[in-house]
Amino acid sequence: MMHRAILFVLWLFVATSAQAATCEDLVRLRLDNVTVLSAEAVPAGDFHTPLHFGPRPPAVALPDHCRLRAVATPVAGSRIGFEVWLPVKGWNGRLKMFGNGGYSSALPYAQLAGGLKDGYAVTATDTGHQGDDPDFAVGLPQTIVDWGHRAVHLTAVNAKALLRTYYGRPANHSYFEGCSTGGHQALMSAQRYPEDFDGIIAGAPGNNRTRLNIGFLWQFVANRQQGSLEPVLTAARLPLLKEAALAQCGTVEDRARGYLENPFMCKVDVERLRCRGGTSNSDCLSEAEASAAARMYAGASNPRTGVQLYPPWLAGSETGWSQYWADPRNPSQPMRGNFFRFWAFNDPVWDWHTFDFDRDVIRADRALAGVIDATNPDLSRFAGRGGKLILYHGLADPVVSPWDTRRYYEAVRQRSGTATTHFARLFFAPGMGHCGGGPGPNVMGAQSVLERWTEQGVSPDFLPALKDGKVHRLCHYSVEKSVCSGLIDHNQ
């Protein structure tokens, strides 16, 4: 036992105190189709996250580290930027990559800083473009592939190589964490590149991306009458729908908390909200408003076959629906219109009025599903090498439907059988919005749980989630039954 303790101390000294190369040496490192643009030895001090929008977060006190900026150019028309931050001392032996948001090229600097402060070597990518709108692909079709899967993969591969050169040994374990598009990237990694990460956290994954955008378009069209560009239901009317959901489906506890614990069981009866006598007021919906609400609650479907194209959003998420009803830069256009113009149809004059939810869905799937969708339920290669996957999703999410995540997990379970819980587990967060926010527990504590599972074999039946300083336990979702009553353990 004493001999093992001495070996551990020696390993810890080497892992945390010595580097095989200096930071500046890494500029000269030769990697396939990669150029290290800069290698900066950054002294300990406060790091201020670059401000893209909203209030500036507080500064983070970071330790001495080596900050690398690099670019990968795997094919003509592809330029993938990425950064790798390596702690000089105190490295915990792990590499962690953080995912992106939407179609934005912005690196998740706040997460990079937090990970570095906690002792991780960290990395992230711009996904191969600049900007935050799908129009970045105009004249650059390879950027769709970069965004879809190549950028995260090549960043992981090259970050490992840079880390190995700097420390003189590889990381003991590699992890990925992301939500929304980051959750999409997480599942894409598990499906396409199962050797990139040992443990993966996928939050609210927009992995069914082509159909997700079709779902947004459905909401836009469903909320407009023929010949009108104005929405039938305005954002100001949405609280009425949420109140109806709580009144019709909620328990006494749900109404007191302000959210439904299990909205999967709720179907809002819009008929009960119709105004009597044809007069609209603040407490009821007009005929047009009620019809629009019913179409949106039903979700996108093929008008010819009746087959659902993308699942509806859950009751209790209504107040956030207006976020993705229309393009905020041009409310007369649907959200992500350029996704259809430049990605799906390569038609700069595409008009949403012409979209056919039968024929054009097939066209979009053929053009994009094989490149950007991460819907393959076969995770056998990831599971076979010991990979672990934690999925989580807020049940008040108005952006990505929790139904879609649930159905994907059930498809994985159908393919893998009971072995699924040995490598993948899903947790729902009642009352949480898209990747956070909302009246329910909304700050996930997944990383430590994932590390215990990946490194020690301790499988999680619960996922800790914070709300107002209190820790709640989210229950592991099982296809047969929950491991605890409901979706959250109130008897912790």
KASUL-V517862 format. One record per residue. N is the residue number from 1. RES is the residue in three letters. SS is DSSP state (a for helix, b for strand, c for the rest). Layout:
N_RES_SS, N_RES_SS
This chain:
1_MET_c, 2_MET_a, 3_HIS_a, 4_ARG_a, 5_ALA_a, 6_ILE_a, 7_LEU_a, 8_PHE_a, 9_VAL_a, 10_LEU_a, 11_TRP_a, 12_LEU_a, 13_PHE_a, 14_VAL_a, 15_ALA_a, 16_THR_a, 17_SER_a, 18_ALA_c, 19_GLN_c, 20_ALA_c, 21_ALA_c, 22_THR_c, 23_CYS_c, 24_GLU_a, 25_ASP_a, 26_LEU_a, 27_VAL_a, 28_ARG_a, 29_LEU_c, 30_ARG_c, 31_LEU_b, 32_ASP_c, 33_ASN_c, 34_VAL_b, 35_THR_b, 36_VAL_b, 37_LEU_b, 38_SER_b, 39_ALA_b, 40_GLU_b, 41_ALA_b, 42_VAL_b, 43_PRO_c, 44_ALA_c, 45_GLY_b, 46_ASP_b, 47_PHE_b, 48_HIS_c, 49_THR_c, 50_PRO_c, 51_LEU_c, 52_HIS_c, 53_PHE_c, 54_GLY_c, 55_PRO_c, 56_ARG_c, 57_PRO_c, 58_PRO_c, 59_ALA_c, 60_VAL_b, 61_ALA_b, 62_LEU_b, 63_PRO_c, 64_ASP_c, 65_HIS_b, 66_CYS_b, 67_ARG_b, 68_LEU_b, 69_ARG_b, 70_ALA_b, 71_VAL_b, 72_ALA_b, 73_THR_c, 74_PRO_c, 75_VAL_c, 76_ALA_c, 77_GLY_c, 78_SER_c, 79_ARG_c, 80_ILE_b, 81_GLY_b, 82_PHE_b, 83_GLU_b, 84_VAL_b, 85_TRP_b, 86_LEU_b, 87_PRO_b, 88_VAL_c, 89_LYS_c, 90_GLY_c, 91_TRP_c, 92_ASN_c, 93_GLY_c, 94_ARG_b, 95_LEU_b, 96_LYS_b, 97_MET_b, 98_PHE_b, 99_GLY_c, 100_ASN_c, 101_GLY_c, 102_GLY_c, 103_TYR_c, 104_SER_c, 105_SER_c, 106_ALA_c, 107_LEU_c, 108_PRO_c, 109_TYR_a, 110_ALA_a, 111_GLN_a, 112_LEU_a, 113_ALA_a, 114_GLY_a, 115_GLY_a, 116_LEU_a, 117_LYS_a, 118_ASP_c, 119_GLY_c, 120_TYR_c, 121_ALA_b, 122_VAL_b, 123_THR_b, 124_ALA_b, 125_THR_b, 126_ASP_c, 127_THR_c, 128_GLY_c, 129_HIS_c, 130_GLN_c, 131_GLY_c, 132_ASP_c, 133_ASP_c, 134_PRO_a, 135_ASP_a, 136_PHE_a, 137_ALA_a, 138_VAL_c, 139_GLY_c, 140_LEU_c, 141_PRO_c, 142_GLN_a, 143_THR_a, 144_ILE_a, 145_VAL_a, 146_ASP_a, 147_TRP_a, 148_GLY_a, 149_HIS_a, 150_ARG_a, 151_ALA_a, 152_VAL_a, 153_HIS_a, 154_LEU_a, 155_THR_a, 156_ALA_a, 157_VAL_a, 158_ASN_a, 159_ALA_a, 160_LYS_a, 161_ALA_a, 162_LEU_a, 163_LEU_a, 164_ARG_a, 165_THR_a, 166_TYR_a, 167_TYR_a, 168_GLY_c, 169_ARG_c, 170_PRO_c, 171_ALA_c, 172_ASN_c, 173_HIS_b, 174_SER_b, 175_TYR_b, 176_PHE_b, 177_GLU_b, 178_GLY_b, 179_CYS_b, 180_SER_c, 181_THR_a, 182_GLY_a, 183_GLY_a, 184_HIS_a, 185_GLN_a, 186_ALA_a, 187_LEU_a, 188_MET_a, 189_SER_a, 190_ALA_a, 191_GLN_a, 192_ARG_a, 193_TYR_c, 194_PRO_c, 195_GLU_c, 196_ASP_c, 197_PHE_c, 198_ASP_c, 199_GLY_b, 200_ILE_b, 201_ILE_b, 202_ALA_b, 203_GLY_b, 204_ALA_c, 205_PRO_c, 206_GLY_c, 207_ASN_c, 208_ASN_c, 209_ARG_a, 210_THR_a, 211_ARG_a, 212_LEU_a, 213_ASN_a, 214_ILE_a, 215_GLY_a, 216_PHE_a, 217_LEU_a, 218_TRP_a, 219_GLN_a, 220_PHE_a, 221_VAL_a, 222_ALA_a, 223_ASN_c, 224_ARG_c, 225_GLN_c, 226_GLN_c, 227_GLY_c, 228_SER_c, 229_LEU_c, 230_GLU_c, 231_PRO_c, 232_VAL_c, 233_LEU_c, 234_THR_c, 235_ALA_a, 236_ALA_a, 237_ARG_a, 238_LEU_a, 239_PRO_a, 240_LEU_a, 241_LEU_a, 242_LYS_a, 243_GLU_a, 244_ALA_a, 245_ALA_a, 246_LEU_a, 247_ALA_a, 248_GLN_a, 249_CYS_a, 250_GLY_c, 251_THR_c, 252_VAL_a, 253_GLU_a, 254_ASP_a, 255_ARG_a, 256_ALA_a, 257_ARG_a, 258_GLY_c, 259_TYR_c, 260_LEU_c, 261_GLU_c, 262_ASN_c, 263_PRO_a, 264_PHE_a, 265_MET_a, 266_CYS_c, 267_LYS_c, 268_VAL_c, 269_ASP_c, 270_VAL_a, 271_GLU_a, 272_ARG_a, 273_LEU_a, 274_ARG_b, 275_CYS_c, 276_ARG_a, 277_GLY_a, 278_GLY_a, 279_THR_c, 280_SER_c, 281_ASN_c, 282_SER_c, 283_ASP_c, 284_CYS_c, 285_LEU_b, 286_SER_c, 287_GLU_a, 288_ALA_a, 289_GLU_a, 290_ALA_a, 291_SER_a, 292_ALA_a, 293_ALA_a, 294_ALA_a, 295_ARG_a, 296_MET_a, 297_TYR_a, 298_ALA_a, 299_GLY_c, 300_ALA_b, 301_SER_b, 302_ASN_c, 303_PRO_c, 304_ARG_c, 305_THR_c, 306_GLY_c, 307_VAL_c, 308_GLN_b, 309_LEU_b, 310_TYR_b, 311_PRO_c, 312_PRO_c, 313_TRP_c, 314_LEU_c, 315_ALA_c, 316_GLY_c, 317_SER_c, 318_GLU_a, 319_THR_a, 320_GLY_a, 321_TRP_a, 322_SER_a, 323_GLN_a, 324_TYR_a, 325_TRP_c, 326_ALA_c, 327_ASP_b, 328_PRO_c, 329_ARG_c, 330_ASN_b, 331_PRO_c, 332_SER_c, 333_GLN_c, 334_PRO_c, 335_MET_c, 336_ARG_c, 337_GLY_a, 338_ASN_a, 339_PHE_a, 340_PHE_a, 341_ARG_a, 342_PHE_a, 343_TRP_a, 344_ALA_a, 345_PHE_c, 346_ASN_c, 347_ASP_c, 348_PRO_c, 349_VAL_c, 350_TRP_c, 351_ASP_c, 352_TRP_a, 353_HIS_a, 354_THR_a, 355_PHE_c, 356_ASP_c, 357_PHE_c, 358_ASP_c, 359_ARG_a, 360_ASP_a, 361_VAL_a, 362_ILE_a, 363_ARG_a, 364_ALA_a, 365_ASP_a, 366_ARG_a, 367_ALA_a, 368_LEU_a, 369_ALA_a, 370_GLY_a, 371_VAL_a, 372_ILE_a, 373_ASP_c, 374_ALA_c, 375_THR_c, 376_ASN_c, 377_PRO_c, 378_ASP_c, 379_LEU_c, 380_SER_a, 381_ARG_a, 382_PHE_a, 383_ALA_a, 384_GLY_a, 385_ARG_c, 386_GLY_c, 387_GLY_c, 388_LYS_b, 389_LEU_b, 390_ILE_b, 391_LEU_b, 392_TYR_b, 393_HIS_b, 394_GLY_b, 395_LEU_c, 396_ALA_c, 397_ASP_c, 398_PRO_c, 399_VAL_c, 400_VAL_c, 401_SER_c, 402_PRO_a, 403_TRP_a, 404_ASP_a, 405_THR_a, 406_ARG_a, 407_ARG_a, 408_TYR_a, 409_TYR_a, 410_GLU_a, 411_ALA_a, 412_VAL_a, 413_ARG_a, 414_GLN_a, 415_ARG_a, 416_SER_a, 417_GLY_a, 418_THR_a, 419_ALA_a, 420_THR_a, 421_THR_a, 422_HIS_a, 423_PHE_c, 424_ALA_b, 425_ARG_b, 426_LEU_b, 427_PHE_b, 428_PHE_b, 429_ALA_b, 430_PRO_c, 431_GLY_c, 432_MET_c, 433_GLY_c, 434_HIS_c, 435_CYS_c, 436_GLY_c, 437_GLY_c, 438_GLY_c, 439_PRO_c, 440_GLY_c, 441_PRO_c, 442_ASN_c, 443_VAL_b, 444_MET_b, 445_GLY_c, 446_ALA_a, 447_GLN_a, 448_SER_a, 449_VAL_a, 450_LEU_a, 451_GLU_a, 452_ARG_a, 453_TRP_a, 454_THR_a, 455_GLU_a, 456_GLN_a, 457_GLY_c, 458_VAL_c, 459_SER_c, 460_PRO_c, 461_ASP_c, 462_PHE_b, 463_LEU_b, 464_PRO_b, 465_ALA_b, 466_LEU_b, 467_LYS_b, 468_ASP_c, 469_GLY_c, 470_LYS_b, 471_VAL_b, 472_HIS_b, 473_ARG_b, 474_LEU_b, 475_CYS_b, 476_HIS_b, 477_TYR_b, 478_SER_c, 479_VAL_c, 480_GLU_c, 481_LYS_c, 482_SER_c, 483_VAL_c, 484_CYS_c, 485_SER_c, 486_GLY_c, 487_LEU_c, 488_ILE_b, 489_ASP_b, 490_HIS_c, 491_ASN_c, 492_GLN_c
